[in-house]
Amino acid sequence: MSLPAAIPAEDAPQASKARQILLRRLADVVCLPASRINAFERAVTGDLLVEMLRLAPVEERGRVAARLAPLAELPNSLTRLLLRDEPSVAAPLIEQCAALSDVDLIGCARDAEIEHRLLIAQRRGLSEVVTETLLSFGEDAVIEAVLKNNSARLSQGAVEGVVALSRQSKGLCAPLLRRPELRPSGAYVMFWWCEAEERRAVLQRFAVSREVLQESVEDVFALAAAEGWSDPVSRKALQFIERRQRNRAAIDKSPYSGLEAAVAAAAEGMTRELVSEIGYLSGIKPLTSAKIMGDAGGESLAILCKATGLSRLDLQTLWRAMRRPELTADGEVHPDWERVQITYEMLAVDRAQTVLRYWNWSLSSALTPALLRAIREGEEEMIDEYSAPERAAMLALAENFGR
């Protein structure tokens, strides 16, 4: 007996009982174990189910997706259709289906909407290639969901990309600082635009000691000195490692008797020349010194003083020289000044030096002509061309040079 001619979809009943049963039966066939159905039969059934689902109401599509979610194997055509469906339909598969490959997830992320990407971002066990795809859209909500997903894995390139985005999207800073993939190079540059609590987290987690480094290369200092410090590569590395922070050569050339004298002079009024001189005497470049003196939060000033052996009184002198408030209108200690003092007390000298030297390395030594051009032009898409300190300089100074 031949089947009757097909009824046009627009004339079909909205809730055909036969269609509902047929959808369930076809889904049941797709769910059969490999001992009952081979791959080709499953694929053909999947193709037929796809054609029916295209015309099925969203509730039916959702029920089929939920039925198929526990499967370890799904026909590709069915997977593609359901993953790109309404979020309510795709959700059971994205959240539960172990059969989804990285290719499936990446295809869904690229072809579907932000709601789908949010669902994927919360899926357990995301690989580096999937998270890179999700982060590439630059959607704050999706990025934050990925960062909060402790089972997701991030590549270093992806982490550096989020560090760059966090300058404008401050809400990303806190979850990013909790990621195990974040390295000191990223954390130190994020410091400049982080809020107070996040800055504290940077210093507590990433302000590391250089003691092991110092012990490992102790004999190399004598070798480099015997060579007259002629090798610029080793000289730069040893400058980062050495225990002494202040620049003795700068002290000999300075119009001041020492760093404390330069700080005392600042009490009469901070000038551009004094900012540079304090930098030279502290063993950092004028650009680094200027960045510290202009830091809105002020914690970097405490780091400079602790790293160079300046006293609490010197810190207060610099704070006043920068015309920063010590008291509130009610006569209480100003929160900013209190926070700066706490920062000074909490850091060991060696750890403060690590932070200061990395800033100096990244904010000045790395400023090649190409990097300066990239900063001025805002060419953040070229960021992969540069080394870690160069990337740090690009990010930290982009706002200054991009105006």
N, C-alpha and C positions, 0 to 999 in steps of 0.2 A: 504494500500500500504506500502510495507516494504521500509526502507531507504536503499540507496546504501551502499556498503562497504566503510569503512573509508579510506580516502586518507592519506598515510603516511605524517607525519608532514614536512619532508624534501622536499616532492614534492608539498606541498600545496602552493598556491599563497601567496606572501609576504603580500599583503594587501587585504585579502578577505573581500568583502563588507558584506557578510552574517555573518562572524565572528564578525566584528565591530558592526553590528546592534545587534547581539545576546548578545554580552558583555554588550552593553548599556541597553538592555531589562532586562537582568538578574540583573544588578545593580539597575535598576528601581524597580524590584520586591523586592530586599533586602531593598530598601528604603521605601517601603510601610508602612503606619502606622499600629499599632497593631490591629486596627479595621478591617483591610483588610487582614492581614496575621498573622497566629499564629507563635509561636516560632519554632515549628518543621518545618513548611514550609519554614521559613526564613533560618533555618539551612541547609536544603536540598538544597535550592537555592544557599546558600553560598558555599556548598561543590562543586556544579557543576561549579560555577564561579571560584573557586580555580583551578579546573582542567583545565579550559580554560585559565586562566591567566598564568599558568606555561609555556604555549607555545606562549603567546601573546608578541608582541614587547613592549619595555619599554615605548613607548609613550602611548600605550593603557592601560598599567598597571597604568601609572601616571594619566590618565583621570579617570579611575575607582576609584583610591584612592581619587582624588579630589572630585568625586561625592559622595563618602561615608563619607568623613570627617565630614560633619555637623550632622551625625546621632547620636542619643543618645543610640543606641544599634546596635552591629555588631556581626555576627557569629564569633565564636572564631577561626575557621580554616582560615577564611578570614583575620582576624586581624593578626594572626601569620605570614601568608605569606607576606602581604603587609608591615608590620613593618620591616621585615628582607630583603626587596627588596632593590634596589638601593636607595641611599639617596634622589634622586629626586622624587622617587615614595613614599617613606616612609614619606617625609617631610610634606605633607598636613595633614596626620593623626597625626603625632607627634605634630605638631604645633597647630592643630585646634580641633581634635576629642575629645569631652568630654566623649565619651564612653570608653576610654582607662583607665584601672585600673592600680594600682601600679604593679600588677603581670605582666600585658602586658608590661609596661615600663621597669621593671627589666629584664624580659626575653629578650627584644630587646637589652638592654644595654649589657647583657652578651653574646648574640649570634651574634650580628652584629658588625660593625666596629666603629672606633673612630668618623667617620662622623655622625653616628647615635647618638652616645653619646653626641656629641656637640649639635645636634638638641634637644635631650631630656633635656640637661642642660639649654636650653633657654626657655623651656616650662613653662607656668605659673602654680603656685600653686603646685610645687613639694613637696612631703612629705619627712619626715626624712629618711624613708627606701629607697626611690628612690635615694636621694642625697648620702646616704652612699654607695650605689652600684656604683654610678658614680664616687665618690671619690676614691673608693677602687682600681681602675685601675692605679692610680698614674699618670694620664696624665695631664700635666700642663695646656694645652689649655682647657680641659674639666673642671678641677678644677676651673680655673679662670672664666669660663662661669657660673658655679654654684654660685661662690661667688658674681658675678655681678648681678645675678638674684635675685632681691629684694623680689620676691614673693615666692622663694624657702625657705624651712625650713631645718635647720641643727641641728642634735643632738650634744650634748657636746662631745661625742666620736669622731664624724666626725670632729668637729672643732679642737680638740686636735691633730687628725691625720694630718690635714692641717698645724697646727703650726709646727709639726715635719718636714713636707715636705718643709716648707718655708725656713728652714735653708740652703737647697741646691738650692731651686728654689725661688730666691729672688723676682721674679715678682709676687709671690702670696702674699707678705707682704701687699702691699697697699690695694688690695680689701678685704683681710682678716681683716684688721684693721677697715674697715667700716661695718663689719657684726655685727648685734645686739647681736648675740649669743656669741661673743668673750668675755671672762671674764678677769679680771685683771691678773689672774694666767698665762694665755696664752700670754697676751700682754707684761707683764714684762719680760718674758723669750725671747720673740721675739725681744725685744729691742736690745739685744746683736748683732744680725746680720742684723738689719734694717738699711736702709740708713737714712741720716740726716732728711729729711722731715718726714719720717715715725716715727723716734724717737720722733720728736716734736709732732706728732699726739698721740703717746703713752702717753707722759707726759701730754698733754692737756686733753685727754679723761679719762685716767685711774689713774692719780696721785691724788687719793682721800684723803680727810681729815679723820682723826680718831676721830674727835670731839665728834660725837654721841657715839662712842664706849667708849671714855674716860669718858663721863658723865654717861654712863650706869653702869660702873663697878668701879666708883670712890671709893666706900666703900670697894670693894673687896681687894684693895691693902693693907689696914690695916689688914684685916683678914689673908691674905697670909703672911704678915710680922710677925703677932703674931704666926703663925704656923712655923716660921723659913724658909719659902719658901721651905718646905719639899716636896710639890707635884710638880714633874717636869712638868706635863702637864699644870697645871694652871700657873706655873712660866713662861713657854715658851710663853703662850698666853698673859700674862700680860706684858712681855718684849716687845712684838710686839705693845701693845696698849699704853704703858706709854709715857709721854711727854718727859722725859729726854732721850737724845741719847747717850751722852758720858758715858763711863764706869768708875765710881768713884773708884771702887776696882782696876782697871787696873792702874789708875793714881797713887794710893798709892804704887804700886809695880814697877812702871816704872822708868828707869834711867833718864827720862826727867820730867820736872816740869809740863808738860801738853801737850796737843795735839799741841798747837802752837809751843812749843819748839821742838817737834819731827819734825814738818813740816820745821822749820827753819834749823834743822840739815840736812834735805834732800837736802837743797840748796848746801851743800858741796859734795853731791853725794848720790844718792838713792841706798840703798842696800836691800837685801832680808830681813835682820833683821829689817830695818826701815819700810819696807812695812808691815811686821807683827805687829810691834809696833804701827804704825799709825792705823792699823785695831783694835787692842786691845783697844787703847785709844778712838777710835770712836764707840766702842760698837759693832763691827762686827768681824767676824772670819778672820784669815789671808788669807784664800782662797778667801773670798769675796773681801778683800782689794787687793789681787793680781789680781783678775779679773778686778777690777776697774782701777788699775794702768796700766794694759796692754791693756785697751780698745782703739782700733784704733781711734774711733770717738772722744773720749774725753768727751762727755757729762756726762758720769757717774762720772767723777771727779768733775764736777760742782755740781752734786747731792750730792756727799759725803760732799763737803764743805758747801753747804747750809744746809744740814740736821744736821751737827754737829756745826753749828754756826761759822765756819771759815770765815774770811774776804775775800774780793776780792784780797787783797795782798797775802794772804795765797794760794788762788787758783792759782795765777800767780807763786808763788814759787814752788808749786807742778808741774805746767805745765813745768816750766823750768827744774825742777829736772828730769822729764821724757824725757827731751831733745826734747820737741815738739816745732815747729816753731811759733814765734809770728808775724813775718813779712815775706812778700814775697820778691822776688828778687828786686821788684820795690819799696820796702820800704812801701808798704801798709800793713794794718793789715791782717794777714793770715786768710783765711776763716774758718779754723778749730778753731783758737783761738777766732775769733769773735763769732762763733756759740756757743762755750763753755761759753763765757761771757753772751750771751743772755739767755742761759739755766739757768745759775745761777740767773739772774735777774727775769726770768719769774716765777720761782717756789716759792711758800710759803714754809716756814720751815717745817710745819706739813706735807705737801704733799710730799716734798722731803724725809722726814723720812719714810713715808709709802713705797715709792719705795725702799729706801735703806734697810729697815727692811725686806721687802719681798724678796729682793735679798739674804740677809743674811740667811733668813729662808730657802730659796729654794736651795741656793748654798752650804750651809755648814751643817746646822742642819739636813737636809734630807739625808745626805750622809751615808746611812747604808752600811754595807759590801756588801749586795746583790746588792744595787744600783751601788756601785763602780764597781762591777764585770760586771754589765750590761753595764755600760758606756764603760769600757775597751773593752768588746767584741762586742760592737755595737748592743746589743740585743734590738733594738727598737720595735721588735714585742712583747716584754714582757711588753710594756709600761703600759698596763692596770692593771698590778699587783701593781702599785705604786700609792701613793697618789698624790695630785696636786703638792705639793712642790717637791716631789721626781721626778715627771715627768719633772718639770722645771729644776731641777739639771741635769737630764739625757740629756736633749736637749742642755742646755747651755754649758755643759762641755764635750759633746761627742767628739768634735773636739780635745780637749786638751788630753783626756785620750785615744782616739782611735788610736793615732799614735803609 
